[in-house]
Amino acid sequence: MLTVNTTRPAGPAGRITRVETLMLGTAWRDFAYVRLHTDEGLTGVGEITHPYRPRETCALTEAMGHRHLIGADPFDTEEIWLRMYQGDFLRGGDVGGIVVSGVDQALHDLMGKALGVPVYRLTGGATRDRVRVYANGWYTGEREPEIFAAKAKETVARGYTALKFDPFGAGLHHLEKAELRRSVDLVAAVREAVGPDVDLFVEGHARFGTGTARQLVDALAPYEPGWFEEPLPWTLIERYAELRERAPFPISGGEHFHNRHEYKQLFATRAVDIVQPDLSMAGGFTELRKIAAEADTHGMTVAPHNSNSPLCTTASVHAVLGITNFQILETFDGLLEPYVFDAVKGALPVVDGHIELPTAPGLGIELVDEVFEEHPPSHRFWNMFAEGWEKRNRT
């Protein structure tokens, strides 16, 4: 099971003959992708973007491809997942988790194309007619209440009924009184600007100590956030339950975990109300369904994290269509340059805060090499704990 089996008859996709990676530069971050080729002339794509280490995910993808994918049948998703995880002696972590996730997406893309059906038909079908999404990245700019309010109004005017934002600047561990007040004032301004019926999700980026997190739970309550995301570092996972008991709104998190094994403590401690696995970090389609099922047994809903490109947005739509305890999906697509959509041709558009049912076989996306050549990666870095990070400035 931990070596490629070439004795069993191959499925309709054939066998994998080549593993390829590509990177695309944008003003925000470099996106990375894997493309698998088969001897039946099919290609399958997946996203392997790491916010800071896309070169490393590409290098590991190619290395693991030679070790575990060449000659494999793409329909053997469970076996391939285990072979990559156990056979490569992965023990959690972001780079390896992202590689396994992106490859799993590409395998499902190949299966869908080989059978002539959208991927969601292979992962439980549809339990809804469309997928509700929320906007992130819309607040890029100065941390001033009137600026946040204006940008929030603009985003809602584009059809979104839910917004997420980090109002905390470069804050880490502790916020001085003036900075805490300024952060809460930004939330207040956005709530006043969009009214009571738009969902507001407040992002903590796992940055606060327990004392400041408790203060923020109390201060945010009047503005009725739909959730407070990652208020504490995950090194303090056992303290999350204390905030859940105190907060009159949900606590969410989970984007930093890369498979069901890493999620084990989150479920055991009942750390959150809403789990946020990322399809390009938490193990792809194969693993996301298992995490969602476990969340369901704990009365938790699923709101996948997605700070990636439109490819992952589209793949995530396929993934959540069959998840019965799905709540809402994140997207940064409104932040991106138009050429990104040219590069990942066929990505599903956001219309009035929703994404409609996919119809094309597989994921319905092809990577356009010419666009990648025109926009090479920049390999720059932006630090969200540095002053002015919310402007998306990079060095």
C-alpha positions as CSV (number, residue, x, y, z in Angstrom):
1,M,0.0,0.0,0.0
2,L,2.9,2.4,0.6
3,T,4.4,1.8,-2.9
4,V,2.8,2.6,-6.2
5,N,0.8,-0.4,-7.5
6,T,1.0,-0.8,-11.2
7,T,-0.5,-4.4,-11.3
8,R,-4.1,-3.5,-10.8
9,P,-6.0,-2.4,-13.9
10,A,-6.0,1.4,-14.2
11,G,-9.3,3.4,-14.2
12,P,-10.6,5.7,-17.0
13,A,-8.1,8.4,-16.2
14,G,-5.1,6.2,-16.9
15,R,-1.9,6.5,-14.9
16,I,0.0,9.6,-13.8
17,T,3.0,10.2,-16.0
18,R,4.2,13.7,-15.0
19,V,4.0,16.1,-12.1
20,E,4.4,19.8,-12.8
21,T,4.3,22.9,-10.7
22,L,3.6,26.6,-11.6
23,M,3.8,29.9,-9.7
24,L,1.9,33.2,-10.5
25,G,2.9,36.5,-9.0
26,T,0.3,39.1,-7.8
27,A,0.5,42.3,-5.9
28,W,-0.7,40.4,-2.8
29,R,1.1,37.1,-2.8
30,D,2.5,34.4,-5.1
31,F,0.0,31.6,-6.0
32,A,1.3,28.1,-6.6
33,Y,-0.3,25.1,-8.4
34,V,0.3,21.5,-9.3
35,R,-0.7,20.0,-12.6
36,L,-0.8,16.2,-13.0
37,H,-0.6,14.5,-16.5
38,T,-1.8,11.0,-17.3
39,D,-1.2,8.6,-20.2
40,E,-4.8,9.1,-21.3
41,G,-3.9,12.7,-22.2
42,L,-5.8,14.2,-19.2
43,T,-4.5,16.9,-16.8
44,G,-5.7,17.7,-13.3
45,V,-4.9,20.8,-11.3
46,G,-4.8,21.8,-7.7
47,E,-3.6,24.7,-5.5
48,I,-0.4,24.4,-3.4
49,T,-0.2,28.1,-2.4
50,H,1.6,28.8,0.9
51,P,1.4,32.5,2.1
52,Y,5.2,32.7,2.5
53,R,6.7,29.5,1.2
54,P,5.4,28.7,-2.3
55,R,8.8,27.7,-3.6
56,E,9.1,25.1,-0.9
57,T,5.6,23.6,-1.7
58,C,6.5,23.4,-5.4
59,A,9.8,21.7,-4.7
60,L,8.2,19.2,-2.3
61,T,5.4,18.5,-4.7
62,E,7.8,17.6,-7.5
63,A,9.9,15.4,-5.1
64,M,6.9,13.6,-3.6
65,G,5.4,13.2,-7.1
66,H,8.4,11.2,-8.2
67,R,8.3,9.1,-5.0
68,H,4.5,8.5,-4.8
69,L,2.6,9.6,-7.9
70,I,4.3,8.5,-11.1
71,G,2.5,5.3,-12.3
72,A,-0.4,5.8,-9.8
73,D,-4.1,5.6,-10.7
74,P,-5.7,8.9,-9.8
75,F,-8.9,7.1,-8.7
76,D,-6.9,5.5,-5.7
77,T,-7.3,8.7,-3.7
78,E,-7.3,7.1,-0.2
79,E,-4.2,5.0,-1.0
80,I,-2.3,7.9,-2.5
81,W,-3.2,10.2,0.4
82,L,-1.9,7.6,2.8
83,R,1.2,6.9,0.7
84,M,2.1,10.6,0.6
85,Y,1.4,11.2,4.3
86,Q,2.8,8.0,5.8
87,G,5.2,7.0,3.1
88,D,6.9,10.4,3.2
89,F,6.9,10.3,7.0
90,L,4.9,13.6,7.2
91,R,4.1,14.5,10.8
92,G,1.8,17.5,10.3
93,G,3.0,20.9,9.3
94,D,2.1,23.4,6.7
95,V,4.4,22.6,3.7
96,G,3.6,18.9,3.6
97,G,0.0,19.5,4.4
98,I,-0.4,21.9,1.5
99,V,1.3,19.5,-0.9
100,V,-1.0,16.6,0.0
101,S,-4.0,18.9,-0.2
102,G,-3.2,20.3,-3.7
103,V,-2.4,16.9,-5.1
104,D,-5.7,15.5,-3.8
105,Q,-7.5,18.4,-5.6
106,A,-5.7,17.5,-8.8
107,L,-6.6,13.8,-8.4
108,H,-10.3,14.7,-8.0
109,D,-10.1,17.0,-11.1
110,L,-8.7,14.1,-13.1
111,M,-11.5,11.7,-11.9
112,G,-14.2,14.2,-12.8
113,K,-12.7,14.8,-16.2
114,A,-12.3,11.1,-16.9
115,L,-16.0,10.5,-16.0
116,G,-17.3,13.7,-17.5
117,V,-18.9,15.0,-14.3
118,P,-18.2,17.9,-11.9
119,V,-16.1,17.0,-8.9
120,Y,-18.9,17.6,-6.4
121,R,-20.7,14.7,-8.0
122,L,-17.9,12.5,-6.6
123,T,-17.9,13.9,-3.1
124,G,-21.5,13.7,-1.9
125,G,-23.4,15.6,-4.6
126,A,-25.2,18.8,-3.8
127,T,-27.1,19.6,-0.7
128,R,-27.8,23.2,-1.8
129,D,-28.4,25.1,-5.0
130,R,-25.6,27.7,-4.5
131,V,-22.8,28.5,-2.1
132,R,-22.8,31.7,0.0
133,V,-19.5,33.4,0.3
134,Y,-18.1,36.2,2.4
135,A,-15.6,38.9,1.3
136,N,-12.1,39.3,2.9
137,G,-9.3,41.7,1.9
138,W,-11.8,44.5,1.1
139,Y,-10.4,46.8,3.9
140,T,-6.9,47.3,2.5
141,G,-5.8,50.8,3.5
142,E,-5.6,53.1,6.5
143,R,-7.0,52.0,9.8
144,E,-9.5,54.8,10.1
145,P,-13.2,54.3,10.9
146,E,-14.5,56.4,8.0
147,I,-12.3,54.5,5.5
148,F,-13.3,51.1,6.8
149,A,-17.0,52.2,6.7
150,A,-16.8,53.4,3.1
151,K,-15.0,50.2,1.9
152,A,-17.6,48.1,3.8
153,K,-20.4,49.9,2.0
154,E,-18.7,49.5,-1.4
155,T,-18.3,45.7,-0.8
156,V,-21.9,45.2,0.3
157,A,-23.0,47.2,-2.7
158,R,-21.3,44.5,-4.8
159,G,-23.8,42.0,-3.4
160,Y,-21.9,40.5,-0.5
161,T,-24.0,39.9,2.6
162,A,-21.1,39.0,4.9
163,L,-17.7,40.5,5.5
164,K,-14.6,39.5,7.5
165,F,-11.8,41.8,8.6
166,D,-8.9,42.2,11.1
167,P,-9.3,45.6,12.8
168,F,-6.3,45.0,15.1
169,G,-3.3,46.4,13.1
170,A,0.0,45.1,14.3
171,G,-1.3,44.2,17.8
172,L,0.3,41.1,19.4
173,H,-0.4,39.6,22.8
174,H,-1.6,42.8,24.4
175,L,-3.4,45.9,23.3
176,E,-2.9,49.2,25.1
177,K,-6.2,50.9,26.0
178,A,-6.0,53.4,23.1
179,E,-5.3,50.7,20.5
180,L,-8.0,48.5,21.8
181,R,-10.5,51.3,21.6
182,R,-9.3,52.2,18.1
183,S,-9.8,48.5,17.0
184,V,-13.3,48.3,18.5
185,D,-14.2,51.7,16.9
186,L,-13.4,50.2,13.5
187,V,-15.8,47.4,14.1
188,A,-18.4,49.9,15.3
189,A,-18.0,52.0,12.2
190,V,-18.4,49.0,9.9
191,R,-21.5,47.8,11.7
192,E,-23.1,51.2,11.5
193,A,-22.2,51.5,7.8
194,V,-23.7,48.2,6.7
195,G,-26.6,47.9,9.2
196,P,-27.7,45.0,11.4
197,D,-28.4,42.4,8.7
198,V,-25.0,42.0,7.2
199,D,-22.8,39.3,8.9
200,L,-19.5,40.7,10.3
201,F,-16.8,38.2,11.1
202,V,-13.9,39.6,13.2
203,E,-10.4,38.0,12.6
204,G,-7.9,37.7,15.5
205,H,-5.1,36.0,13.6
206,A,-4.3,33.9,16.7
207,R,-2.5,36.9,18.2
208,F,-3.8,37.7,21.7
209,G,-3.1,36.7,25.2
210,T,-6.0,35.5,27.3
211,G,-6.5,38.8,29.2
212,T,-6.8,40.8,26.0
213,A,-8.9,38.2,24.3
214,R,-11.4,38.4,27.2
215,Q,-11.5,42.2,27.0
216,L,-12.2,41.9,23.3
217,V,-15.0,39.4,23.7
218,D,-16.8,41.9,26.0
219,A,-16.0,44.9,23.8
220,L,-17.2,43.3,20.6
221,A,-20.5,42.0,21.9
222,P,-22.6,45.1,21.2
223,Y,-21.7,44.8,17.4
224,E,-23.0,41.2,17.2
225,P,-20.1,39.6,15.2
226,G,-21.0,36.3,13.5
227,W,-17.9,34.9,15.0
228,F,-14.5,36.0,16.5
229,E,-11.9,34.0,14.7
230,E,-8.7,32.7,16.3
231,P,-8.6,35.1,19.3
232,L,-5.8,33.0,20.9
233,P,-2.6,31.3,19.7
234,W,-3.1,27.6,19.0
235,T,-0.4,26.9,21.6
236,L,-3.2,27.9,24.0
237,I,-5.9,25.6,22.5
238,E,-7.0,24.4,25.9
239,R,-8.0,28.0,26.8
240,Y,-10.3,28.5,23.9
241,A,-13.2,26.9,25.8
242,E,-13.0,29.6,28.4
243,L,-13.7,32.2,25.7
244,R,-16.5,30.2,24.3
245,E,-18.2,30.2,27.7
246,R,-17.8,33.9,28.0
247,A,-18.7,35.0,24.5
248,P,-22.3,35.7,23.4
249,F,-21.3,34.9,19.8
250,P,-19.4,32.0,18.2
251,I,-15.7,31.4,18.3
252,S,-14.1,30.0,15.2
253,G,-10.8,28.6,14.0
254,G,-8.9,25.6,12.6
255,E,-7.2,26.9,9.5
256,H,-3.8,26.1,10.9
257,F,-4.5,22.3,11.2
258,H,-3.5,20.1,8.2
259,N,-5.4,16.9,8.7
260,R,-7.8,15.1,11.0
261,H,-5.0,14.0,13.3
262,E,-4.0,17.7,14.0
263,Y,-7.7,18.5,14.5
264,K,-8.0,15.9,17.3
265,Q,-7.2,18.2,20.2
266,L,-9.5,20.9,18.8
267,F,-12.5,18.5,18.9
268,A,-11.4,17.0,22.2
269,T,-11.3,20.4,24.0
270,R,-14.4,21.7,22.1
271,A,-12.3,24.8,21.3
272,V,-14.6,26.4,18.8
273,D,-18.2,26.6,17.6
274,I,-17.2,26.8,13.9
275,V,-14.3,24.9,12.3
276,Q,-12.4,26.4,9.4
277,P,-10.4,23.8,7.5
278,D,-8.7,25.1,4.3
279,L,-9.1,22.8,1.2
280,S,-5.5,23.7,0.2
281,M,-4.1,23.0,3.7
282,A,-6.2,20.5,5.5
283,G,-5.8,17.5,3.2
284,G,-7.9,18.2,0.1
285,F,-11.3,16.7,-0.7
286,T,-10.4,13.4,0.9
287,E,-9.7,14.8,4.3
288,L,-12.1,17.8,4.4
289,R,-15.1,15.5,4.4
290,K,-13.7,13.6,7.4
291,I,-13.1,16.8,9.3
292,A,-16.6,18.1,8.5
293,A,-18.2,14.8,9.6
294,E,-16.3,14.9,12.9
295,A,-17.3,18.5,13.4
296,D,-20.9,17.5,12.9
297,T,-20.7,14.9,15.7
298,H,-19.7,17.8,18.0
299,G,-22.5,20.2,16.9
300,M,-20.0,22.4,15.0
301,T,-20.6,24.0,11.6
302,V,-18.0,24.3,8.9
303,A,-16.9,27.6,7.3
304,P,-13.8,26.8,5.2
305,H,-10.8,29.2,5.3
306,N,-9.7,30.2,1.8
307,S,-7.0,32.9,1.5
308,N,-6.0,31.5,-1.8
309,S,-6.6,32.0,-5.5
310,P,-9.9,31.6,-7.5
311,L,-8.8,28.0,-8.2
312,C,-9.1,27.1,-4.5
313,T,-12.4,29.1,-4.3
314,T,-13.8,27.0,-7.1
315,A,-12.5,23.7,-5.6
316,S,-13.9,24.7,-2.2
317,V,-17.4,25.2,-3.8
318,H,-17.2,21.7,-5.1
319,A,-16.2,20.5,-1.6
320,V,-18.8,22.2,0.4
321,L,-21.8,21.4,-1.8
322,G,-22.0,17.9,-0.2
323,I,-21.2,19.1,3.4
324,T,-24.5,19.2,5.3
325,N,-23.2,21.3,8.2
326,F,-21.6,23.9,5.9
327,Q,-22.1,27.5,6.9
328,I,-20.3,29.9,4.6
329,L,-17.1,30.1,2.4
330,E,-14.3,32.7,2.5
331,T,-13.1,34.4,-0.6
332,F,-10.4,37.0,-1.5
333,D,-11.3,37.0,-5.2
334,G,-12.5,40.6,-5.2
335,L,-9.0,41.7,-4.1
336,L,-7.2,40.2,-7.2
337,E,-6.0,41.5,-10.5
338,P,-8.1,40.5,-13.6
339,Y,-5.2,38.5,-15.1
340,V,-5.4,36.0,-12.2
341,F,-8.7,34.9,-13.6
342,D,-7.1,34.6,-17.0
343,A,-4.4,32.4,-15.5
344,V,-6.9,30.0,-13.9
345,K,-9.4,29.9,-16.7
346,G,-12.8,28.6,-15.8
347,A,-12.8,29.7,-12.1
348,L,-16.4,30.2,-10.9
349,P,-17.4,33.9,-10.4
350,V,-19.0,35.4,-7.3
351,V,-22.4,36.9,-8.1
352,D,-24.4,38.7,-5.4
353,G,-22.4,37.1,-2.7
354,H,-22.9,33.6,-4.0
355,I,-21.4,31.0,-6.3
356,E,-23.6,28.9,-8.5
357,L,-23.5,25.2,-9.1
358,P,-20.5,24.1,-11.2
359,T,-21.4,22.4,-14.5
360,A,-18.0,21.6,-16.2
361,P,-16.3,18.2,-15.8
362,G,-13.7,18.0,-13.0
363,L,-13.0,21.4,-11.4
364,G,-13.6,23.1,-14.8
365,I,-10.3,25.0,-14.6
366,E,-7.3,25.0,-16.9
367,L,-4.0,26.8,-16.2
368,V,-3.0,29.1,-19.0
369,D,0.8,28.9,-19.2
370,E,1.2,32.2,-21.2
371,V,-0.3,34.2,-18.4
372,F,2.0,32.6,-15.9
373,E,5.0,33.5,-18.0
374,E,3.8,37.1,-18.1
375,H,3.5,37.3,-14.3
376,P,6.3,35.5,-12.6
377,P,6.5,35.1,-8.8
378,S,8.0,38.0,-6.9
379,H,9.1,36.1,-3.8
380,R,8.3,39.1,-1.6
381,F,7.1,38.9,2.0
382,W,4.6,40.9,4.0
383,N,4.4,40.6,7.8
384,M,0.9,40.8,9.3
385,F,2.5,41.7,12.7
386,A,4.3,44.7,11.2
387,E,2.8,48.2,11.3
388,G,0.8,48.9,8.2
389,W,0.4,45.2,7.2
390,E,-3.3,45.8,6.4
391,K,-2.1,47.9,3.4
392,R,-0.7,44.7,2.0
393,N,2.7,46.4,1.6
394,R,5.5,43.9,1.0
395,T,9.3,43.9,1.2
